[in-house]
Amino acid sequence: MDTFQFHDMKLTWLNGGVNYLDGGAMFGVVPKPLWSRKYPVNDNNQIELRTDPILIQYQGKNLLIDSGVGNGKFTDKQLRNYGVTEQSKIDDSLQELELTTDDIDYVLMTHLHFDHACGLTKWQGEKLVSTFANAEIFVSQIEWDEIREPNIRSANTYWEANWKPIVDQVKPFDEQLEVLPGILMVHTGGHSDGHSIIRLTQKGETILHMADIMPTHAHQNPLWVLAYDDYPMTSIFAKEKLVKEALDNGYWISFYHDAHKRLIKWDPTGKEVIGELPRSRESHTTAL
């Protein structure tokens, strides 16, 4: 597993699964000759995307950013349509760290689309139960409201199976929430109406986790937003502001979906990489 020591915080990327999605959908209106220079694509026009939760160990607490694609919750048709070739192995990842799902104190949900939220629940016999039974689960109030009453578009990604078993654990917030000193969740909207980012700050340095506003390192350009975004102009404006702040101040940027980079830092121009944590396991952009 890939790890990064960020002063008093230790970050570890768990195995949350992998799926392959259409590259055109992931880069919206950007022409393929442009985006394919920055991110590998297979013969079926699909790109590899991780769904790897980030474990943060800090101040004696275990926190997760998002929950993975889950395990055993897809039909064969869904596995094919969503390009899921590997489901979550969170239990195995935690076992390597001598932890279990019961040791997770907080889960920080950037949003509740199925590829981020399926790992929140699991099958126990014939019943769906909470995966992280002892955790408080933080998510924006807007996102929490929408998953419970999805609209005609969002119903495809907001699943009842991912929220009903965790109702008593969810702690919604409005504009922002300081989970612990140096860990701040901020509502942005854009990708979904309730989408949030996460700022990790330690000793004058910052890691910015922009979640699906910037799902991979190839999405640095503020105009390169997903066709999946519900409010693309909100995504563009939020990313424009955040990328400028990150470049001006030398922030690290972390990723949940990137199959090639875990963390990256650019110079102030955004053209030169001055620091990175590559994914240690080789990625495989293969046809499905």
C-alpha positions as CSV (number, residue, x, y, z in Angstrom):
1,M,0.0,0.0,0.0
2,D,1.1,3.5,-0.8
3,T,1.8,5.8,2.3
4,F,2.7,9.4,2.8
5,Q,3.9,10.9,6.1
6,F,2.5,14.5,6.3
7,H,4.0,15.8,9.5
8,D,1.8,14.3,12.2
9,M,-0.6,12.7,9.8
10,K,0.0,9.4,8.1
11,L,-1.9,8.8,4.8
12,T,-2.4,5.3,3.4
13,W,-4.3,4.4,0.3
14,L,-6.4,1.3,0.8
15,N,-7.6,-1.0,-1.9
16,G,-11.1,0.3,-2.7
17,G,-11.4,-1.3,-6.1
18,V,-11.1,-0.2,-9.7
19,N,-13.4,0.6,-12.6
20,Y,-13.1,1.6,-16.2
21,L,-15.2,4.5,-17.5
22,D,-15.5,6.1,-20.9
23,G,-12.7,8.6,-21.4
24,G,-15.0,11.0,-23.2
25,A,-17.4,11.1,-20.2
26,M,-14.6,11.6,-17.8
27,F,-13.2,14.6,-19.8
28,G,-16.5,16.1,-21.0
29,V,-16.2,18.3,-24.0
30,V,-12.4,18.1,-24.2
31,P,-11.3,16.4,-27.5
32,K,-9.7,13.0,-27.1
33,P,-6.4,14.1,-28.9
34,L,-5.9,16.5,-26.0
35,W,-6.8,14.5,-22.9
36,S,-5.3,11.2,-24.2
37,R,-1.9,12.9,-24.1
38,K,-2.2,13.2,-20.4
39,Y,-4.0,10.0,-19.3
40,P,-3.7,6.5,-20.9
41,V,-6.8,5.1,-22.7
42,N,-7.5,1.6,-24.0
43,D,-8.9,0.5,-27.3
44,N,-12.5,0.8,-26.0
45,N,-11.9,4.4,-25.1
46,Q,-11.9,3.5,-21.4
47,I,-9.7,4.9,-18.7
48,E,-8.7,3.2,-15.5
49,L,-9.9,4.7,-12.3
50,R,-9.2,3.7,-8.7
51,T,-11.7,4.0,-5.9
52,D,-9.2,3.9,-3.1
53,P,-10.2,5.4,0.3
54,I,-7.4,7.3,2.0
55,L,-6.8,6.3,5.6
56,I,-5.6,9.2,7.8
57,Q,-4.0,8.3,11.2
58,Y,-3.8,11.4,13.3
59,Q,-4.1,12.3,17.0
60,G,-4.9,8.7,17.9
61,K,-7.8,8.6,15.5
62,N,-8.4,6.6,12.2
63,L,-10.2,8.6,9.5
64,L,-11.2,7.6,6.0
65,I,-11.8,9.8,3.0
66,D,-14.6,8.1,1.2
67,S,-15.3,4.3,1.3
68,G,-14.5,2.5,-1.9
69,V,-16.7,0.8,-4.5
70,G,-17.8,-1.8,-2.0
71,N,-18.0,-5.6,-2.4
72,G,-20.9,-7.9,-3.4
73,K,-23.4,-5.1,-4.1
74,F,-23.4,-5.2,-7.9
75,T,-25.4,-7.3,-10.3
76,D,-23.5,-8.7,-13.3
77,K,-25.1,-6.1,-15.4
78,Q,-23.9,-3.3,-13.1
79,L,-20.4,-4.7,-13.0
80,R,-20.3,-4.6,-16.8
81,N,-22.0,-1.2,-17.2
82,Y,-19.9,0.5,-14.5
83,G,-16.7,-1.2,-15.7
84,V,-15.9,-2.6,-12.2
85,T,-13.1,-5.1,-12.6
86,E,-12.0,-5.3,-9.0
87,Q,-14.2,-4.7,-5.9
88,S,-13.1,-3.3,-2.6
89,K,-10.7,-5.2,-0.3
90,I,-10.8,-2.7,2.6
91,D,-10.8,-5.5,5.2
92,D,-7.6,-6.9,3.8
93,S,-5.9,-3.5,3.6
94,L,-6.8,-2.7,7.2
95,Q,-5.6,-6.1,8.4
96,E,-2.2,-5.4,7.0
97,L,-2.1,-2.4,9.3
98,E,-3.4,-4.5,12.2
99,L,-6.7,-2.7,12.1
100,T,-10.3,-3.6,11.4
101,T,-13.4,-1.7,10.1
102,D,-14.4,-1.3,13.8
103,D,-11.3,0.8,14.4
104,I,-12.4,3.6,12.0
105,D,-13.5,6.6,14.0
106,Y,-14.6,9.0,11.3
107,V,-15.5,8.7,7.6
108,L,-15.3,11.9,5.6
109,M,-17.6,11.6,2.5
110,T,-16.8,14.1,-0.3
111,H,-20.1,13.0,-1.8
112,L,-22.4,9.9,-2.0
113,H,-22.2,8.7,-5.6
114,F,-22.1,4.9,-5.6
115,D,-18.4,4.7,-6.4
116,H,-17.6,6.6,-3.3
117,A,-20.4,5.3,-1.0
118,C,-21.0,1.6,-1.7
119,G,-18.3,0.8,0.8
120,L,-20.3,2.4,3.6
121,T,-22.5,-0.7,3.9
122,K,-22.1,-4.5,3.5
123,W,-24.1,-7.7,3.5
124,Q,-24.3,-9.6,6.7
125,G,-26.2,-12.7,5.8
126,E,-29.4,-11.4,4.2
127,K,-29.2,-7.9,5.8
128,L,-27.3,-4.8,4.8
129,V,-25.4,-3.3,7.8
130,S,-22.9,-0.5,8.4
131,T,-19.3,-1.4,7.4
132,F,-17.8,1.1,9.9
133,A,-20.0,0.4,12.8
134,N,-18.2,2.7,15.3
135,A,-17.6,5.6,13.0
136,E,-19.2,9.0,12.7
137,I,-19.9,9.7,9.0
138,F,-19.6,13.3,7.9
139,V,-21.2,14.7,4.7
140,S,-22.7,18.0,3.6
141,Q,-26.4,18.5,4.4
142,I,-27.2,19.1,0.8
143,E,-25.7,15.8,-0.2
144,W,-27.4,13.9,2.6
145,D,-30.7,15.4,1.6
146,E,-30.3,14.5,-2.1
147,I,-29.3,10.8,-1.6
148,R,-32.5,10.3,0.4
149,E,-34.6,12.1,-2.2
150,P,-32.8,11.8,-5.6
151,N,-34.0,13.4,-8.7
152,I,-34.6,11.7,-12.1
153,R,-30.9,12.1,-13.0
154,S,-29.2,11.3,-9.6
155,A,-31.3,8.3,-8.8
156,N,-28.9,6.2,-10.9
157,T,-26.0,6.9,-8.5
158,Y,-27.7,7.6,-5.1
159,W,-28.7,4.1,-3.8
160,E,-30.9,3.4,-0.8
161,A,-28.6,0.5,0.0
162,N,-25.8,2.9,0.7
163,W,-27.6,5.2,3.2
164,K,-30.4,3.4,5.0
165,P,-28.1,1.2,7.3
166,I,-26.0,4.3,8.4
167,V,-28.7,6.8,9.2
168,D,-27.8,6.9,12.9
169,Q,-24.1,7.5,12.2
170,V,-24.4,10.4,9.7
171,K,-23.5,13.9,11.0
172,P,-24.4,16.5,8.2
173,F,-22.7,19.9,8.0
174,D,-23.6,23.1,6.2
175,E,-20.8,25.1,4.7
176,Q,-17.7,23.6,6.4
177,L,-16.7,21.4,9.2
178,E,-13.4,21.1,11.1
179,V,-13.3,17.4,11.9
180,L,-10.1,17.7,13.9
181,P,-7.5,20.5,14.0
182,G,-6.0,20.6,10.5
183,I,-8.8,18.6,8.9
184,L,-11.4,20.7,7.2
185,M,-14.3,19.7,5.0
186,V,-15.7,22.4,2.7
187,H,-18.8,22.3,0.6
188,T,-18.2,23.3,-3.0
189,G,-21.1,21.8,-5.1
190,G,-20.4,21.2,-8.8
191,H,-19.9,17.5,-9.4
192,S,-23.0,17.0,-7.2
193,D,-24.9,19.8,-5.5
194,G,-23.5,18.6,-2.1
195,H,-20.0,17.8,-3.2
196,S,-17.2,18.7,-0.7
197,I,-13.4,19.0,-0.7
198,I,-11.0,18.3,2.1
199,R,-8.1,20.4,3.3
200,L,-5.3,18.8,5.4
201,T,-3.1,21.4,7.0
202,Q,0.0,20.7,9.0
203,K,2.8,23.1,10.0
204,G,2.2,25.6,7.2
205,E,1.7,23.0,4.5
206,T,-1.5,21.8,2.9
207,I,-2.8,18.8,1.1
208,L,-5.9,19.6,-1.0
209,H,-8.2,16.8,-1.8
210,M,-10.6,18.0,-4.5
211,A,-12.4,14.7,-4.9
212,D,-14.3,14.6,-8.2
213,I,-13.8,18.3,-9.0
214,M,-10.3,17.1,-9.9
215,P,-10.4,13.3,-10.0
216,T,-7.0,12.7,-11.7
217,H,-3.8,14.7,-12.3
218,A,-4.9,15.1,-15.9
219,H,-7.9,17.2,-14.8
220,Q,-5.8,20.2,-13.7
221,N,-7.2,22.6,-16.3
222,P,-10.3,24.2,-14.7
223,L,-12.2,23.7,-18.0
224,W,-11.7,20.0,-18.0
225,V,-14.7,18.8,-16.1
226,L,-16.7,15.6,-16.2
227,A,-19.8,14.9,-18.3
228,Y,-21.1,13.4,-15.0
229,D,-21.0,16.8,-13.3
230,D,-24.5,18.0,-12.4
231,Y,-23.4,21.6,-12.3
232,P,-20.3,21.9,-14.5
233,M,-20.0,25.7,-14.3
234,T,-19.9,25.4,-10.5
235,S,-17.2,22.8,-10.8
236,I,-15.2,25.1,-13.2
237,F,-15.4,28.1,-10.9
238,A,-14.5,26.1,-7.8
239,K,-11.6,24.4,-9.5
240,E,-10.3,27.6,-11.0
241,K,-10.1,29.2,-7.6
242,L,-8.7,26.1,-5.8
243,V,-6.1,25.3,-8.5
244,K,-4.8,28.9,-8.4
245,E,-4.6,28.7,-4.6
246,A,-2.7,25.4,-4.8
247,L,-0.2,26.6,-7.4
248,D,0.4,29.9,-5.6
249,N,1.0,28.3,-2.3
250,G,2.7,25.0,-3.2
251,Y,0.0,22.7,-2.0
252,W,0.0,19.0,-2.5
253,I,-3.1,17.6,-4.3
254,S,-4.3,14.1,-3.5
255,F,-6.5,11.7,-5.4
256,Y,-9.1,9.0,-4.9
257,H,-9.6,8.0,-8.5
258,D,-6.2,8.5,-10.2
259,A,-4.7,5.1,-11.3
260,H,-1.2,6.6,-11.7
261,K,-0.7,9.4,-9.0
262,R,-1.5,9.4,-5.3
263,L,-0.2,12.9,-4.7
264,I,1.2,15.6,-6.9
265,K,2.7,19.1,-6.5
266,W,3.2,21.5,-9.4
267,D,5.4,24.6,-9.6
268,P,3.6,28.0,-9.7
269,T,3.1,27.8,-13.5
270,G,1.4,24.4,-13.2
271,K,3.6,23.1,-16.0
272,E,6.3,21.4,-14.0
273,V,5.9,18.6,-11.4
274,I,8.0,19.4,-8.4
275,G,6.8,16.5,-6.2
276,E,4.7,13.4,-6.5
277,L,3.8,10.1,-5.0
278,P,3.2,7.6,-7.9
279,R,1.0,4.7,-7.4
280,S,3.4,1.8,-6.6
281,R,1.3,-0.9,-8.2
282,E,1.4,-0.9,-12.0
283,S,-1.8,0.2,-13.6
284,H,-3.4,-1.8,-16.4
285,T,-5.3,0.0,-19.1
286,T,-6.9,-3.0,-20.7
287,A,-10.0,-3.6,-22.7
288,L,-13.1,-5.0,-20.9
